[in-house]
């Protein structure tokens, strides 16, 4: 029987994908800062988190959250 064992970076990547789907980007970044995950490639993560976003679209999302008193 063969067992596939993911590498640590692969597990971290998967966990970050799950977290990014359930946390606001600012909370995810704070989480990463608290955990001090030095092996995380922030630029790669940023590209995945904000893929297809513009400054204007992010502003609208932030404004909506502020108006709903979420942040």
PyMOL Python script that loads the backbone (N, CA, C, O; Angstrom):
from pymol import cmd

cmd.read_pdbstr("""\
ATOM      1  N   UNK A   1       0.842  -1.170   0.000  1.00  0.00           N
ATOM      2  CA  UNK A   1       0.000   0.000   0.000  1.00  0.00           C
ATOM      3  C   UNK A   1       0.887   1.232   0.000  1.00  0.00           C
ATOM      4  O   UNK A   1       1.840   1.333   0.772  1.00  0.00           O
ATOM      5  N   UNK A   2       0.556   2.167  -0.881  1.00  0.00           N
ATOM      6  CA  UNK A   2       1.332   3.396  -0.985  1.00  0.00           C
ATOM      7  C   UNK A   2       0.571   4.524  -0.284  1.00  0.00           C
ATOM      8  O   UNK A   2      -0.632   4.697  -0.478  1.00  0.00           O
ATOM      9  N   UNK A   3       1.287   5.271   0.519  1.00  0.00           N
ATOM     10  CA  UNK A   3       0.695   6.407   1.226  1.00  0.00           C
ATOM     11  C   UNK A   3       1.320   7.678   0.689  1.00  0.00           C
ATOM     12  O   UNK A   3       2.543   7.810   0.650  1.00  0.00           O
ATOM     13  N   UNK A   4       0.480   8.611   0.277  1.00  0.00           N
ATOM     14  CA  UNK A   4       0.973   9.906  -0.166  1.00  0.00           C
ATOM     15  C   UNK A   4       1.064  10.845   1.022  1.00  0.00           C
ATOM     16  O   UNK A   4       0.079  11.072   1.725  1.00  0.00           O
ATOM     17  N   UNK A   5       2.226  11.375   1.238  1.00  0.00           N
ATOM     18  CA  UNK A   5       2.436  12.316   2.321  1.00  0.00           C
ATOM     19  C   UNK A   5       2.803  13.655   1.703  1.00  0.00           C
ATOM     20  O   UNK A   5       3.830  13.793   1.038  1.00  0.00           O
ATOM     21  N   UNK A   6       1.946  14.630   1.935  1.00  0.00           N
ATOM     22  CA  UNK A   6       2.214  15.964   1.400  1.00  0.00           C
ATOM     23  C   UNK A   6       3.386  16.601   2.124  1.00  0.00           C
ATOM     24  O   UNK A   6       3.669  16.291   3.281  1.00  0.00           O
ATOM     25  N   UNK A   7       4.051  17.487   1.428  1.00  0.00           N
ATOM     26  CA  UNK A   7       5.133  18.238   2.052  1.00  0.00           C
ATOM     27  C   UNK A   7       4.536  19.317   2.953  1.00  0.00           C
ATOM     28  O   UNK A   7       3.369  19.679   2.809  1.00  0.00           O
ATOM     29  N   UNK A   8       5.331  19.818   3.869  1.00  0.00           N
ATOM     30  CA  UNK A   8       4.857  20.880   4.756  1.00  0.00           C
ATOM     31  C   UNK A   8       4.384  22.104   3.974  1.00  0.00           C
ATOM     32  O   UNK A   8       3.309  22.624   4.271  1.00  0.00           O
ATOM     33  N   UNK A   9       5.142  22.584   2.989  1.00  0.00           N
ATOM     34  CA  UNK A   9       4.656  23.736   2.222  1.00  0.00           C
ATOM     35  C   UNK A   9       3.324  23.464   1.514  1.00  0.00           C
ATOM     36  O   UNK A   9       2.490  24.361   1.392  1.00  0.00           O
ATOM     37  N   UNK A  10       3.129  22.230   1.049  1.00  0.00           N
ATOM     38  CA  UNK A  10       1.862  21.892   0.381  1.00  0.00           C
ATOM     39  C   UNK A  10       0.703  21.940   1.366  1.00  0.00           C
ATOM     40  O   UNK A  10      -0.387  22.399   1.023  1.00  0.00           O
ATOM     41  N   UNK A  11       0.930  21.474   2.579  1.00  0.00           N
ATOM     42  CA  UNK A  11      -0.112  21.519   3.609  1.00  0.00           C
ATOM     43  C   UNK A  11      -0.418  22.956   3.994  1.00  0.00           C
ATOM     44  O   UNK A  11      -1.579  23.331   4.157  1.00  0.00           O
ATOM     45  N   UNK A  12       0.626  23.753   4.136  1.00  0.00           N
ATOM     46  CA  UNK A  12       0.425  25.179   4.470  1.00  0.00           C
ATOM     47  C   UNK A  12      -0.348  25.867   3.358  1.00  0.00           C
ATOM     48  O   UNK A  12      -1.254  26.657   3.624  1.00  0.00           O
ATOM     49  N   UNK A  13       0.004  25.574   2.126  1.00  0.00           N
ATOM     50  CA  UNK A  13      -0.690  26.173   0.972  1.00  0.00           C
ATOM     51  C   UNK A  13      -2.174  25.811   0.992  1.00  0.00           C
ATOM     52  O   UNK A  13      -3.027  26.674   0.784  1.00  0.00           O
ATOM     53  N   UNK A  14      -2.480  24.555   1.238  1.00  0.00           N
ATOM     54  CA  UNK A  14      -3.874  24.114   1.284  1.00  0.00           C
ATOM     55  C   UNK A  14      -4.630  24.792   2.423  1.00  0.00           C
ATOM     56  O   UNK A  14      -5.768  25.225   2.249  1.00  0.00           O
ATOM     57  N   UNK A  15      -3.998  24.880   3.577  1.00  0.00           N
ATOM     58  CA  UNK A  15      -4.630  25.527   4.732  1.00  0.00           C
ATOM     59  C   UNK A  15      -4.893  27.005   4.449  1.00  0.00           C
ATOM     60  O   UNK A  15      -5.939  27.536   4.823  1.00  0.00           O
ATOM     61  N   UNK A  16      -3.953  27.659   3.795  1.00  0.00           N
ATOM     62  CA  UNK A  16      -4.139  29.073   3.470  1.00  0.00           C
ATOM     63  C   UNK A  16      -5.261  29.273   2.463  1.00  0.00           C
ATOM     64  O   UNK A  16      -5.978  30.273   2.523  1.00  0.00           O
ATOM     65  N   UNK A  17      -5.418  28.346   1.551  1.00  0.00           N
ATOM     66  CA  UNK A  17      -6.520  28.429   0.595  1.00  0.00           C
ATOM     67  C   UNK A  17      -7.859  28.330   1.311  1.00  0.00           C
ATOM     68  O   UNK A  17      -8.790  29.071   0.997  1.00  0.00           O
ATOM     69  N   UNK A  18      -7.958  27.420   2.269  1.00  0.00           N
ATOM     70  CA  UNK A  18      -9.190  27.268   3.039  1.00  0.00           C
ATOM     71  C   UNK A  18      -9.450  28.530   3.856  1.00  0.00           C
ATOM     72  O   UNK A  18     -10.564  29.054   3.865  1.00  0.00           O
ATOM     73  N   UNK A  19      -8.423  29.010   4.536  1.00  0.00           N
ATOM     74  CA  UNK A  19      -8.581  30.219   5.344  1.00  0.00           C
ATOM     75  C   UNK A  19      -8.959  31.423   4.484  1.00  0.00           C
ATOM     76  O   UNK A  19      -9.775  32.250   4.893  1.00  0.00           O
ATOM     77  N   UNK A  20      -8.368  31.520   3.297  1.00  0.00           N
ATOM     78  CA  UNK A  20      -8.652  32.675   2.445  1.00  0.00           C
ATOM     79  C   UNK A  20     -10.096  32.672   1.953  1.00  0.00           C
ATOM     80  O   UNK A  20     -10.636  33.720   1.600  1.00  0.00           O
ATOM     81  N   UNK A  21     -10.719  31.499   1.928  1.00  0.00           N
ATOM     82  CA  UNK A  21     -12.120  31.418   1.516  1.00  0.00           C
ATOM     83  C   UNK A  21     -13.064  31.800   2.650  1.00  0.00           C
ATOM     84  O   UNK A  21     -14.223  32.137   2.406  1.00  0.00           O
ATOM     85  N   UNK A  22     -12.576  31.751   3.892  1.00  0.00           N
ATOM     86  CA  UNK A  22     -13.450  31.962   5.040  1.00  0.00           C
ATOM     87  C   UNK A  22     -13.093  33.177   5.890  1.00  0.00           C
ATOM     88  O   UNK A  22     -13.840  33.538   6.800  1.00  0.00           O
ATOM     89  N   UNK A  23     -11.974  33.802   5.603  1.00  0.00           N
ATOM     90  CA  UNK A  23     -11.572  34.986   6.354  1.00  0.00           C
ATOM     91  C   UNK A  23     -11.430  36.176   5.423  1.00  0.00           C
ATOM     92  O   UNK A  23     -11.109  36.026   4.244  1.00  0.00           O
ATOM     93  N   UNK A  24     -11.671  37.350   5.964  1.00  0.00           N
ATOM     94  CA  UNK A  24     -11.385  38.570   5.211  1.00  0.00           C
ATOM     95  C   UNK A  24      -9.873  38.619   5.001  1.00  0.00           C
ATOM     96  O   UNK A  24      -9.112  38.135   5.839  1.00  0.00           O
ATOM     97  N   UNK A  25      -9.437  39.203   3.881  1.00  0.00           N
ATOM     98  CA  UNK A  25      -7.999  39.258   3.611  1.00  0.00           C
ATOM     99  C   UNK A  25      -7.191  39.891   4.749  1.00  0.00           C
ATOM    100  O   UNK A  25      -6.089  39.433   5.050  1.00  0.00           O
ATOM    101  N   UNK A  26      -7.725  40.927   5.376  1.00  0.00           N
ATOM    102  CA  UNK A  26      -6.976  41.570   6.461  1.00  0.00           C
ATOM    103  C   UNK A  26      -6.806  40.622   7.645  1.00  0.00           C
ATOM    104  O   UNK A  26      -5.759  40.623   8.292  1.00  0.00           O
ATOM    105  N   UNK A  27      -7.829  39.811   7.936  1.00  0.00           N
ATOM    106  CA  UNK A  27      -7.722  38.849   9.034  1.00  0.00           C
ATOM    107  C   UNK A  27      -6.736  37.742   8.693  1.00  0.00           C
ATOM    108  O   UNK A  27      -5.996  37.274   9.558  1.00  0.00           O
ATOM    109  N   UNK A  28      -6.727  37.326   7.440  1.00  0.00           N
ATOM    110  CA  UNK A  28      -5.774  36.298   7.027  1.00  0.00           C
ATOM    111  C   UNK A  28      -4.345  36.808   7.172  1.00  0.00           C
ATOM    112  O   UNK A  28      -3.475  36.084   7.656  1.00  0.00           O
ATOM    113  N   UNK A  29      -4.100  38.032   6.764  1.00  0.00           N
ATOM    114  CA  UNK A  29      -2.762  38.598   6.873  1.00  0.00           C
ATOM    115  C   UNK A  29      -2.353  38.736   8.341  1.00  0.00           C
ATOM    116  O   UNK A  29      -1.198  38.485   8.686  1.00  0.00           O
ATOM    117  N   UNK A  30      -3.280  39.128   9.196  1.00  0.00           N
ATOM    118  CA  UNK A  30      -2.981  39.222  10.627  1.00  0.00           C
ATOM    119  C   UNK A  30      -2.672  37.835  11.190  1.00  0.00           C
ATOM    120  O   UNK A  30      -1.759  37.679  12.001  1.00  0.00           O
ATOM    121  N   UNK A  31      -3.435  36.831  10.755  1.00  0.00           N
ATOM    122  CA  UNK A  31      -3.189  35.455  11.190  1.00  0.00           C
ATOM    123  C   UNK A  31      -1.779  35.017  10.815  1.00  0.00           C
ATOM    124  O   UNK A  31      -1.065  34.424  11.623  1.00  0.00           O
ATOM    125  N   UNK A  32      -1.390  35.314   9.589  1.00  0.00           N
ATOM    126  CA  UNK A  32      -0.053  34.937   9.138  1.00  0.00           C
ATOM    127  C   UNK A  32       1.018  35.646   9.954  1.00  0.00           C
ATOM    128  O   UNK A  32       2.048  35.056  10.279  1.00  0.00           O
ATOM    129  N   UNK A  33       0.778  36.907  10.285  1.00  0.00           N
ATOM    130  CA  UNK A  33       1.740  37.657  11.093  1.00  0.00           C
ATOM    131  C   UNK A  33       1.863  37.044  12.483  1.00  0.00           C
ATOM    132  O   UNK A  33       2.966  36.927  13.016  1.00  0.00           O
ATOM    133  N   UNK A  34       0.736  36.653  13.072  1.00  0.00           N
ATOM    134  CA  UNK A  34       0.748  36.056  14.405  1.00  0.00           C
ATOM    135  C   UNK A  34       1.465  34.705  14.386  1.00  0.00           C
ATOM    136  O   UNK A  34       2.227  34.382  15.297  1.00  0.00           O
ATOM    137  N   UNK A  35       1.212  33.933  13.350  1.00  0.00           N
ATOM    138  CA  UNK A  35       1.829  32.603  13.254  1.00  0.00           C
ATOM    139  C   UNK A  35       3.293  32.666  12.844  1.00  0.00           C
ATOM    140  O   UNK A  35       4.047  31.712  13.039  1.00  0.00           O
ATOM    141  N   UNK A  36       3.683  33.799  12.275  1.00  0.00           N
ATOM    142  CA  UNK A  36       5.068  33.986  11.841  1.00  0.00           C
ATOM    143  C   UNK A  36       5.501  32.867  10.894  1.00  0.00           C
ATOM    144  O   UNK A  36       6.535  32.232  11.102  1.00  0.00           O
ATOM    145  N   UNK A  37       4.715  32.638   9.874  1.00  0.00           N
ATOM    146  CA  UNK A  37       5.015  31.594   8.889  1.00  0.00           C
ATOM    147  C   UNK A  37       6.003  32.139   7.862  1.00  0.00           C
ATOM    148  O   UNK A  37       5.606  32.654   6.817  1.00  0.00           O
ATOM    149  N   UNK A  38       7.271  32.022   8.166  1.00  0.00           N
ATOM    150  CA  UNK A  38       8.306  32.585   7.308  1.00  0.00           C
ATOM    151  C   UNK A  38       8.363  31.941   5.933  1.00  0.00           C
ATOM    152  O   UNK A  38       8.810  32.566   4.971  1.00  0.00           O
ATOM    153  N   UNK A  39       7.917  30.700   5.833  1.00  0.00           N
ATOM    154  CA  UNK A  39       8.027  30.000   4.558  1.00  0.00           C
ATOM    155  C   UNK A  39       6.910  30.377   3.577  1.00  0.00           C
ATOM    156  O   UNK A  39       6.923  29.934   2.428  1.00  0.00           O
ATOM    157  N   UNK A  40       5.950  31.187   4.021  1.00  0.00           N
ATOM    158  CA  UNK A  40       4.858  31.577   3.143  1.00  0.00           C
ATOM    159  C   UNK A  40       5.348  32.636   2.161  1.00  0.00           C
ATOM    160  O   UNK A  40       5.941  33.638   2.562  1.00  0.00           O
ATOM    161  N   UNK A  41       5.104  32.413   0.906  1.00  0.00           N
ATOM    162  CA  UNK A  41       5.466  33.367  -0.131  1.00  0.00           C
ATOM    163  C   UNK A  41       4.344  34.397  -0.228  1.00  0.00           C
ATOM    164  O   UNK A  41       3.339  34.168  -0.901  1.00  0.00           O
ATOM    165  N   UNK A  42       4.520  35.533   0.446  1.00  0.00           N
ATOM    166  CA  UNK A  42       3.471  36.533   0.518  1.00  0.00           C
ATOM    167  C   UNK A  42       3.051  37.018  -0.861  1.00  0.00           C
ATOM    168  O   UNK A  42       1.858  37.185  -1.116  1.00  0.00           O
ATOM    169  N   UNK A  43       3.998  37.244  -1.746  1.00  0.00           N
ATOM    170  CA  UNK A  43       3.645  37.762  -3.070  1.00  0.00           C
ATOM    171  C   UNK A  43       2.784  36.771  -3.845  1.00  0.00           C
ATOM    172  O   UNK A  43       1.833  37.163  -4.521  1.00  0.00           O
ATOM    173  N   UNK A  44       3.116  35.501  -3.746  1.00  0.00           N
ATOM    174  CA  UNK A  44       2.319  34.461  -4.400  1.00  0.00           C
ATOM    175  C   UNK A  44       0.923  34.401  -3.784  1.00  0.00           C
ATOM    176  O   UNK A  44      -0.075  34.303  -4.498  1.00  0.00           O
ATOM    177  N   UNK A  45       0.862  34.460  -2.448  1.00  0.00           N
ATOM    178  CA  UNK A  45      -0.418  34.442  -1.751  1.00  0.00           C
ATOM    179  C   UNK A  45      -1.263  35.655  -2.120  1.00  0.00           C
ATOM    180  O   UNK A  45      -2.466  35.535  -2.354  1.00  0.00           O
ATOM    181  N   UNK A  46      -0.633  36.813  -2.170  1.00  0.00           N
ATOM    182  CA  UNK A  46      -1.333  38.052  -2.530  1.00  0.00           C
ATOM    183  C   UNK A  46      -1.946  37.933  -3.924  1.00  0.00           C
ATOM    184  O   UNK A  46      -3.082  38.351  -4.147  1.00  0.00           O
ATOM    185  N   UNK A  47      -1.192  37.366  -4.852  1.00  0.00           N
ATOM    186  CA  UNK A  47      -1.706  37.191  -6.213  1.00  0.00           C
ATOM    187  C   UNK A  47      -2.938  36.293  -6.224  1.00  0.00           C
ATOM    188  O   UNK A  47      -3.895  36.560  -6.950  1.00  0.00           O
ATOM    189  N   UNK A  48      -2.920  35.237  -5.429  1.00  0.00           N
ATOM    190  CA  UNK A  48      -4.062  34.322  -5.376  1.00  0.00           C
ATOM    191  C   UNK A  48      -5.259  34.964  -4.680  1.00  0.00           C
ATOM    192  O   UNK A  48      -6.395  34.809  -5.128  1.00  0.00           O
ATOM    193  N   UNK A  49      -5.007  35.686  -3.582  1.00  0.00           N
ATOM    194  CA  UNK A  49      -6.096  36.297  -2.822  1.00  0.00           C
ATOM    195  C   UNK A  49      -6.809  37.384  -3.615  1.00  0.00           C
ATOM    196  O   UNK A  49      -8.032  37.513  -3.557  1.00  0.00           O
ATOM    197  N   UNK A  50      -6.031  38.161  -4.352  1.00  0.00           N
ATOM    198  CA  UNK A  50      -6.596  39.333  -5.020  1.00  0.00           C
ATOM    199  C   UNK A  50      -6.662  39.180  -6.536  1.00  0.00           C
ATOM    200  O   UNK A  50      -6.729  40.170  -7.266  1.00  0.00           O
ATOM    201  N   UNK A  51      -6.643  37.929  -7.006  1.00  0.00           N
ATOM    202  CA  UNK A  51      -6.713  37.673  -8.448  1.00  0.00           C
ATOM    203  C   UNK A  51      -7.983  38.286  -9.031  1.00  0.00           C
ATOM    204  O   UNK A  51      -9.087  38.056  -8.536  1.00  0.00           O
ATOM    205  N   UNK A  52      -7.809  39.051 -10.065  1.00  0.00           N
ATOM    206  CA  UNK A  52      -8.949  39.664 -10.736  1.00  0.00           C
ATOM    207  C   UNK A  52      -9.495  40.902 -10.044  1.00  0.00           C
ATOM    208  O   UNK A  52     -10.460  41.501 -10.517  1.00  0.00           O
ATOM    209  N   UNK A  53      -8.892  41.290  -8.935  1.00  0.00           N
ATOM    210  CA  UNK A  53      -9.362  42.466  -8.205  1.00  0.00           C
ATOM    211  C   UNK A  53      -8.631  43.715  -8.692  1.00  0.00           C
ATOM    212  O   UNK A  53      -7.490  43.656  -9.149  1.00  0.00           O
ATOM    213  N   UNK A  54      -9.315  44.831  -8.580  1.00  0.00           N
ATOM    214  CA  UNK A  54      -8.698  46.123  -8.850  1.00  0.00           C
ATOM    215  C   UNK A  54      -8.783  46.943  -7.573  1.00  0.00           C
ATOM    216  O   UNK A  54      -9.452  46.554  -6.615  1.00  0.00           O
ATOM    217  N   UNK A  55      -8.109  48.065  -7.568  1.00  0.00           N
ATOM    218  CA  UNK A  55      -8.205  48.955  -6.411  1.00  0.00           C
ATOM    219  C   UNK A  55      -9.664  49.345  -6.203  1.00  0.00           C
ATOM    220  O   UNK A  55     -10.148  49.375  -5.071  1.00  0.00           O
ATOM    221  N   UNK A  56     -10.356  49.640  -7.285  1.00  0.00           N
ATOM    222  CA  UNK A  56     -11.761  50.052  -7.185  1.00  0.00           C
ATOM    223  C   UNK A  56     -12.646  48.921  -6.645  1.00  0.00           C
ATOM    224  O   UNK A  56     -13.520  49.170  -5.815  1.00  0.00           O
ATOM    225  N   UNK A  57     -12.430  47.693  -7.103  1.00  0.00           N
ATOM    226  CA  UNK A  57     -13.276  46.591  -6.628  1.00  0.00           C
ATOM    227  C   UNK A  57     -12.997  46.290  -5.158  1.00  0.00           C
ATOM    228  O   UNK A  57     -13.917  45.986  -4.399  1.00  0.00           O
ATOM    229  N   UNK A  58     -11.726  46.375  -4.756  1.00  0.00           N
ATOM    230  CA  UNK A  58     -11.401  46.168  -3.350  1.00  0.00           C
ATOM    231  C   UNK A  58     -11.983  47.291  -2.483  1.00  0.00           C
ATOM    232  O   UNK A  58     -12.472  47.046  -1.380  1.00  0.00           O
ATOM    233  N   UNK A  59     -11.924  48.506  -2.990  1.00  0.00           N
ATOM    234  CA  UNK A  59     -12.496  49.634  -2.256  1.00  0.00           C
ATOM    235  C   UNK A  59     -13.991  49.420  -2.034  1.00  0.00           C
ATOM    236  O   UNK A  59     -14.497  49.657  -0.937  1.00  0.00           O
ATOM    237  N   UNK A  60     -14.693  48.973  -3.065  1.00  0.00           N
ATOM    238  CA  UNK A  60     -16.134  48.742  -2.937  1.00  0.00           C
ATOM    239  C   UNK A  60     -16.433  47.647  -1.917  1.00  0.00           C
ATOM    240  O   UNK A  60     -17.387  47.760  -1.147  1.00  0.00           O
ATOM    241  N   UNK A  61     -15.626  46.594  -1.908  1.00  0.00           N
ATOM    242  CA  UNK A  61     -15.826  45.527  -0.931  1.00  0.00           C
ATOM    243  C   UNK A  61     -15.589  46.034   0.489  1.00  0.00           C
ATOM    244  O   UNK A  61     -16.350  45.717   1.404  1.00  0.00           O
ATOM    245  N   UNK A  62     -14.541  46.816   0.665  1.00  0.00           N
ATOM    246  CA  UNK A  62     -14.248  47.383   1.985  1.00  0.00           C
ATOM    247  C   UNK A  62     -15.365  48.315   2.413  1.00  0.00           C
ATOM    248  O   UNK A  62     -15.814  48.270   3.558  1.00  0.00           O
ATOM    249  N   UNK A  63     -15.810  49.156   1.502  1.00  0.00           N
ATOM    250  CA  UNK A  63     -16.884  50.107   1.802  1.00  0.00           C
ATOM    251  C   UNK A  63     -18.157  49.359   2.211  1.00  0.00           C
ATOM    252  O   UNK A  63     -18.830  49.764   3.160  1.00  0.00           O
ATOM    253  N   UNK A  64     -18.493  48.280   1.511  1.00  0.00           N
ATOM    254  CA  UNK A  64     -19.665  47.478   1.852  1.00  0.00           C
ATOM    255  C   UNK A  64     -19.537  46.891   3.247  1.00  0.00           C
ATOM    256  O   UNK A  64     -20.489  46.926   4.027  1.00  0.00           O
ATOM    257  N   UNK A  65     -18.365  46.351   3.566  1.00  0.00           N
ATOM    258  CA  UNK A  65     -18.151  45.790   4.902  1.00  0.00           C
ATOM    259  C   UNK A  65     -18.233  46.867   5.972  1.00  0.00           C
ATOM    260  O   UNK A  65     -18.782  46.630   7.048  1.00  0.00           O
ATOM    261  N   UNK A  66     -17.701  48.030   5.692  1.00  0.00           N
ATOM    262  CA  UNK A  66     -17.788  49.129   6.652  1.00  0.00           C
ATOM    263  C   UNK A  66     -19.235  49.550   6.863  1.00  0.00           C
ATOM    264  O   UNK A  66     -19.658  49.791   7.994  1.00  0.00           O
ATOM    265  N   UNK A  67     -19.987  49.637   5.783  1.00  0.00           N
ATOM    266  CA  UNK A  67     -21.398  50.041   5.877  1.00  0.00           C
ATOM    267  C   UNK A  67     -22.223  49.021   6.652  1.00  0.00           C
ATOM    268  O   UNK A  67     -23.218  49.374   7.286  1.00  0.00           O
ATOM    269  N   UNK A  68     -21.813  47.759   6.601  1.00  0.00           N
ATOM    270  CA  UNK A  68     -22.513  46.707   7.328  1.00  0.00           C
ATOM    271  C   UNK A  68     -21.956  46.544   8.745  1.00  0.00           C
ATOM    272  O   UNK A  68     -22.373  45.644   9.474  1.00  0.00           O
ATOM    273  N   UNK A  69     -21.030  47.395   9.129  1.00  0.00           N
ATOM    274  CA  UNK A  69     -20.358  47.349  10.439  1.00  0.00           C
ATOM    275  C   UNK A  69     -19.671  46.019  10.696  1.00  0.00           C
ATOM    276  O   UNK A  69     -19.593  45.558  11.834  1.00  0.00           O
ATOM    277  N   UNK A  70     -19.173  45.409   9.629  1.00  0.00           N
ATOM    278  CA  UNK A  70     -18.435  44.153   9.771  1.00  0.00           C
ATOM    279  C   UNK A  70     -17.003  44.445  10.213  1.00  0.00           C
ATOM    280  O   UNK A  70     -16.412  43.701  10.996  1.00  0.00           O
ATOM    281  N   UNK A  71     -16.455  45.557   9.687  1.00  0.00           N
ATOM    282  CA  UNK A  71     -15.085  45.930  10.078  1.00  0.00           C
ATOM    283  C   UNK A  71     -15.084  47.292  10.709  1.00  0.00           C
ATOM    284  O   UNK A  71     -14.029  47.788  11.106  1.00  0.00           O
TER     285      UNK A  71
END
""", "prot")
cmd.dss("prot")
cmd.show_as("cartoon", "prot")
cmd.util.cbc("prot")
cmd.orient("prot")
